[in-house]
């Protein structure tokens, strides 16, 4: 891929993604797959007048070794230096860039029960720090190709050709064209218009149906708001948390979901694939799951904590979107969730509550925002999906027909 194009992408992530501010610290999380591109992002952050840029590298093979040889207590212990690091983040509120490239099967064979127990130990210690930073930071998740990921997406190609093909797909769906910043401004404006219409309906529940058996009704929070595209932190900084994104989303009311829903794409949960699965809800809670592949992983996921079995997000994505129309199955949530309507189990978003900036996190959660240590999106959209909104005035309004917007 041409370096000039990659520099445009790096600039987009820094300027339009996290929108680095003068004097701000930046933290970049990346795997080892694209160090040259990571260096471009670092340089662009400094050009945006960042005070300091730190890169935290990840390597799944090391994670597997740690899990294999450390005991649960050691894995789950949050040391004093780690607490000090979290406190530093609370004080400086860095801009966070996540450059994902991981192998969808990269953690195959890992002891998931051991990992889950360790995470459950650490979460109560880390949660207060995360709550203090909630909605105050800018962050952006974007992608770069990894060799194993590219071969998973394009299995019939040589590794080099698959990497190039995946670069092309990432850049196309991320709107990296002649003027990517302008393209994102126009895209964000379109999503904002759609959210404004959805908010005008005063939706009280959504009813999903599809010919694969999906028949699910999800209740909405009266004070809830639809959001999409760019967002604004509590510091007043506009940023784009996902590149790419095609969704209009909201956090539903905890405890209000009835019926069954079938996934239409695989889900990679912490490096392990779950395929051909369904989830059934009663009283808002998951009461049954099934999967042709990865059922044990799915059961572990919904049992991570009390909130993991409740919904945290409903997102609307039409079939007529760049990622869906590419025909590519990315085996990656960032992309696959933006190719289809999706739901998320676990944590909801406090900033989908109207006037959330004047409320505490506890007040938002009391209104119905779910709380959990996980937030896992799974795709349910297809070309037969219909979605109806049941509104406050009792009217039923079509939102999706045949997998696309009905307005």
C-alpha positions in Angstrom: 0.0 0.0 0.0 1.3 3.5 -0.9 2.8 5.4 2.0 1.0 8.5 1.0 -2.3 6.8 1.4 -1.3 5.3 4.7 -0.3 8.7 6.0 -3.7 10.0 5.1 -5.2 7.2 7.1 -2.9 7.9 10.1 -3.9 11.6 9.9 -7.6 10.7 9.8 -7.3 8.6 12.9 -5.4 11.3 14.8 -7.3 14.4 13.6 -10.8 13.1 12.9 -10.7 10.0 15.1 -9.5 10.9 18.5 -9.0 14.6 17.6 -5.7 15.0 19.6 -5.6 18.3 21.5 -2.5 20.5 22.0 -0.6 19.3 25.1 -2.6 16.1 25.4 -1.1 12.7 26.2 -1.8 9.9 23.7 -1.8 6.1 24.3 -1.8 3.8 21.3 -2.7 0.1 21.7 -1.4 -2.1 18.9 -0.3 -5.6 18.0 3.0 -6.3 16.4 1.7 -6.5 12.9 2.2 -3.0 11.5 5.0 -1.2 13.4 5.7 1.2 10.4 2.1 2.4 10.4 2.1 2.7 14.2 5.1 5.0 13.8 3.1 7.1 11.3 0.3 7.5 13.8 2.8 8.5 16.5 4.3 11.1 14.2 0.8 12.5 13.3 -0.1 12.7 17.0 3.1 14.8 17.6 2.3 16.9 14.6 -1.1 17.6 16.3 0.9 19.0 19.2 0.5 15.9 21.5 2.6 16.3 24.7 3.6 12.6 24.9 2.7 9.5 22.9 3.0 6.0 24.5 2.6 2.8 22.5 1.5 -0.3 24.4 2.2 -3.5 22.3 0.2 -6.7 22.6 1.1 -10.2 21.3 -1.4 -13.0 21.7 1.2 -15.7 22.0 2.6 -14.0 25.1 -0.9 -13.8 26.6 -1.3 -17.5 26.1 2.0 -18.2 27.9 1.0 -16.0 30.8 -2.3 -17.8 31.2 -0.6 -21.1 30.9 2.0 -20.6 33.5 0.6 -18.0 36.0 -2.0 -19.1 38.6 -5.4 -17.4 38.7 -4.4 -15.2 41.7 -1.4 -13.8 40.0 -3.3 -13.2 36.7 -6.1 -11.4 38.6 -3.9 -9.3 40.9 -3.9 -5.6 40.1 -0.5 -4.4 41.4 0.2 -1.0 43.0 2.1 0.2 39.9 -0.9 -0.7 37.8 -3.2 1.2 40.1 -0.9 4.2 39.9 -1.0 4.0 36.1 -4.8 4.0 36.2 -4.8 7.0 38.5 -2.5 8.8 36.1 -5.0 8.2 33.3 -7.8 9.6 35.5 -5.7 12.7 36.1 -4.5 13.4 32.5 -7.4 11.9 30.4 -5.2 10.7 27.4 -6.5 10.3 23.9 -6.7 6.5 23.3 -6.1 4.9 19.9 -6.8 1.2 19.5 -5.2 -0.2 16.3 -6.7 -3.7 16.0 -5.2 -6.4 13.8 -5.5 -9.6 15.9 -6.0 -13.1 14.5 -9.7 -14.1 15.0 -8.4 -17.5 16.2 -5.3 -16.2 17.9 -6.3 -17.4 21.4 -7.5 -20.8 20.4 -6.7 -23.3 23.1 -6.4 -20.8 25.9 -7.9 -21.7 29.3 -11.0 -19.4 29.1 -12.2 -20.4 32.6 -8.9 -19.3 34.0 -9.0 -16.0 32.1 -12.5 -15.3 33.2 -11.8 -15.9 36.8 -8.7 -13.6 36.6 -10.8 -10.9 34.9 -13.5 -11.2 37.5 -10.9 -10.7 40.3 -9.4 -7.6 38.6 -12.6 -5.9 37.5 -13.7 -4.6 40.9 -10.3 -2.9 41.3 -10.2 -1.4 37.8 -13.9 -0.4 37.6 -13.8 2.7 39.8 -11.0 4.1 37.7 -12.9 3.4 34.5 -16.1 4.9 35.9 -14.2 8.1 36.8 -13.1 8.5 33.1 -16.4 7.5 31.6 -17.3 9.9 28.8 -14.4 12.2 29.6 -11.9 10.7 27.2 -11.6 10.7 23.4 -10.9 7.3 21.9 -10.9 5.7 18.5 -10.8 2.1 17.4 -9.4 1.6 13.9 -7.8 -1.4 12.1 -4.6 -2.4 10.3 -4.0 -5.8 8.6 -2.4 -8.7 10.4 -1.0 -11.6 8.5 -3.2 -14.2 10.3 -6.2 -12.0 10.1 -5.7 -11.4 6.3 -5.4 -15.1 5.6 -8.6 -15.8 7.6 -10.5 -13.2 5.5 -8.8 -14.2 2.1 -7.8 -17.8 2.6 -7.1 -18.5 -1.1 -4.4 -15.9 -1.4 -0.7 -15.6 -0.7 -0.1 -13.8 2.6 1.3 -10.7 0.9 -1.6 -10.5 -1.5 -4.1 -11.1 1.3 -2.5 -8.3 3.4 -2.8 -5.9 0.4 -6.4 -6.9 -0.2 -7.3 -6.4 3.5 -5.6 -2.9 3.4 -7.8 -2.0 0.4 -10.9 -3.2 2.2 -10.0 -1.3 5.5 -9.2 2.0 3.6 -12.3 1.8 1.4 -14.8 1.1 4.3 -13.0 3.8 6.4 -13.7 6.4 3.6 -10.0 7.1 3.0 -10.4 8.8 -0.3 -9.2 12.1 -1.8 -10.6 14.0 1.1 -11.3 11.7 4.0 -12.0 14.4 6.5 -14.7 15.9 4.2 -16.2 12.4 3.6 -16.5 11.9 7.3 -18.1 15.2 7.9 -20.8 14.3 5.3 -21.2 10.8 6.7 -21.6 12.1 10.3 -24.2 14.6 9.1 -26.3 11.8 7.5 -26.1 9.7 10.7 -27.1 12.7 12.8 -30.2 13.3 10.6 -31.3 9.7 11.0 -30.8 9.8 14.8 -32.8 13.0 14.9 -35.7 11.3 13.2 -35.5 8.2 15.5 -35.4 10.5 18.5 -38.5 12.4 17.3 -40.6 9.1 17.4 -40.3 8.7 21.2 -39.8 4.9 20.7 -40.8 2.7 23.6 -39.8 -0.7 22.1 -38.4 -2.2 19.0 -39.7 -5.5 17.5 -37.2 -7.5 15.4 -38.3 -10.2 13.0 -36.5 -12.2 10.3 -37.1 -15.4 8.3 -34.3 -17.2 10.2 -36.6 -17.3 13.3 -35.6 -14.0 15.0 -38.6 -12.6 16.9 -37.4 -10.3 19.6 -38.9 -7.2 21.4 -36.6 -4.9 23.3 -37.8 -2.0 25.5 -36.3 1.5 25.4 -35.5 3.9 28.2 -37.9 6.9 28.2 -34.9 9.3 28.6 -32.9 7.4 26.0 -31.3 9.0 22.9 -30.1 7.6 19.6 -26.6 8.4 18.6 -24.3 7.7 15.7 -21.1 8.8 14.1 -19.1 11.4 16.0 -19.5 12.2 19.7 -18.5 14.9 22.1 -16.6 14.2 25.4 -17.5 15.9 28.6 -14.5 18.0 28.0 -16.2 19.4 24.9 -14.0 17.7 22.4 -15.6 16.2 19.2 -14.2 12.8 18.1 -15.1 9.7 16.2 -14.8 6.6 18.4 -15.1 4.0 15.5 -13.4 4.1 12.1 -15.4 2.8 10.2 -18.9 3.2 11.5 -22.4 2.9 9.9 -24.6 2.6 13.0 -27.3 4.5 14.8 -27.3 3.1 18.3 -29.0 3.3 21.7 -28.8 1.6 25.0 -32.1 -0.3 25.8 -33.7 -0.6 29.2 -32.3 -3.3 31.3 -34.8 -6.1 32.0 -37.0 -5.5 29.0 -36.2 -8.0 26.2 -38.4 -10.9 25.2 -37.9 -13.5 22.5 -35.2 -15.2 20.5 -32.6 -13.8 18.1 -30.3 -15.6 15.7 -26.8 -14.3 14.9 -26.0 -13.8 11.2 -22.2 -13.6 11.5 -19.5 -15.2 13.7 -18.5 -13.5 16.9 -14.8 -13.4 18.0 -14.8 -13.3 21.9 -11.3 -12.6 23.2 -9.7 -14.5 20.3 -12.2 -17.4 20.2 -14.8 -17.8 17.5 -18.5 -18.4 18.2 -20.5 -19.4 15.1 -24.1 -20.1 14.2 -25.6 -19.2 17.5 -28.9 -18.0 19.1 -29.8 -16.1 22.3 -33.2 -16.3 24.0 -34.4 -13.7 26.5 -37.0 -13.7 29.2 -37.5 -10.7 31.4 -34.6 -9.0 29.7 -32.2 -11.7 30.7 -30.5 -14.4 28.6 -32.1 -17.7 29.6 -30.8 -19.9 26.8 -28.0 -19.9 24.2 -26.9 -22.4 21.6 -24.1 -22.5 19.0 -22.7 -24.9 16.5 -19.2 -23.8 17.3 -18.0 -22.2 20.5 -21.1 -22.8 22.7 -19.0 -23.1 25.8 -17.3 -19.8 25.1 -20.7 -18.2 24.6 -22.0 -19.6 27.9 -18.8 -18.3 29.6 -19.4 -14.8 28.1 -23.0 -14.4 29.3 -21.9 -15.6 32.8 -19.0 -13.1 33.3 -21.1 -11.1 35.8 -24.7 -10.3 36.5 -24.9 -7.7 33.8 -23.4 -9.9 31.0 -26.7 -11.6 30.5 -28.5 -8.3 29.8 -28.5 -6.1 26.7 -26.4 -2.9 26.6 -26.9 -1.8 23.0 -29.3 -1.9 20.1 -27.7 -0.7 16.8 -29.2 -0.2 13.4 -27.1 -0.7 10.3 -28.6 -1.1 6.8 -27.6 -3.8 4.3 -26.9 -0.9 1.9 -23.6 0.1 3.6 -20.0 -0.1 2.3 -19.0 -3.0 4.5 -22.0 -5.1 3.8 -21.9 -4.4 0.1 -18.2 -5.4 0.0 -19.4 -8.9 0.6 -16.4 -9.5 2.9 -16.8 -11.4 6.2 -14.1 -9.7 8.3 -14.2 -12.0 11.4 -13.8 -8.8 13.3 -16.4 -7.0 15.3 -15.4 -3.5 14.3 -16.2 -4.3 10.7 -18.8 -7.0 10.9 -21.0 -5.0 13.4 -21.0 -2.2 10.8 -22.3 -4.5 8.1 -25.4 -5.5 10.0 -27.8 -4.6 12.7 -26.5 -5.8 16.0 -27.1 -6.1 19.7 -24.5 -6.0 22.5 -24.6 -8.0 25.7 -23.2 -6.3 28.8 -22.4 -2.6 29.5 -24.6 0.1 28.2 -23.7 3.7 27.3 -24.5 6.3 29.9 -24.2 9.0 27.2 -27.3 7.7 25.4 -29.3 9.2 28.3 -30.7 12.7 27.5 -28.8 15.3 29.5 -26.4 12.6 30.8 -23.8 15.3 31.4 -25.9 16.6 34.3 -26.4 13.1 35.8 -24.1 10.7 37.7 -23.3 7.3 36.4 -25.4 5.8 39.1 -28.4 7.9 38.1 -28.0 6.8 34.5 -27.9 3.2 35.5 -30.9 3.7 37.8 -32.9 4.7 34.6 -32.0 1.4 33.0 -28.5 1.6 31.6 -26.9 -1.9 32.1 -23.6 -2.2 33.9 -21.1 -5.0 33.2 -17.4 -5.9 32.8 -18.1 -6.8 29.2 -19.6 -5.2 26.1 -19.8 -7.7 23.3 -21.6 -7.0 20.0 -23.1 -9.7 17.9 -24.6 -9.3 14.5 -28.3 -10.1 13.8 -29.0 -8.1 10.6 -30.0 -9.8 7.3 -31.8 -9.0 4.1 -35.1 -10.3 5.5 -35.0 -8.3 8.8 -37.9 -6.1 9.6 -37.9 -3.7 12.6 -40.9 -1.9 13.9 -40.9 0.9 16.5 -43.7 1.0 19.0 -44.0 4.6 20.0 -45.1 6.5 23.1 -48.4 7.5 21.3 -49.2 3.8 20.6 -48.3 4.0 16.9 -46.2 1.4 15.1 -43.7 2.9 12.7 -41.6 0.9 10.3 -37.9 1.4 10.9 -36.4 -1.4 8.7 -37.8 -3.4 5.8 -35.9 -6.1 4.1 -32.7 -5.2 6.0 -32.7 -1.5 5.0 -34.0 1.8 6.4 -37.7 2.2 5.9 -37.4 6.0 5.9 
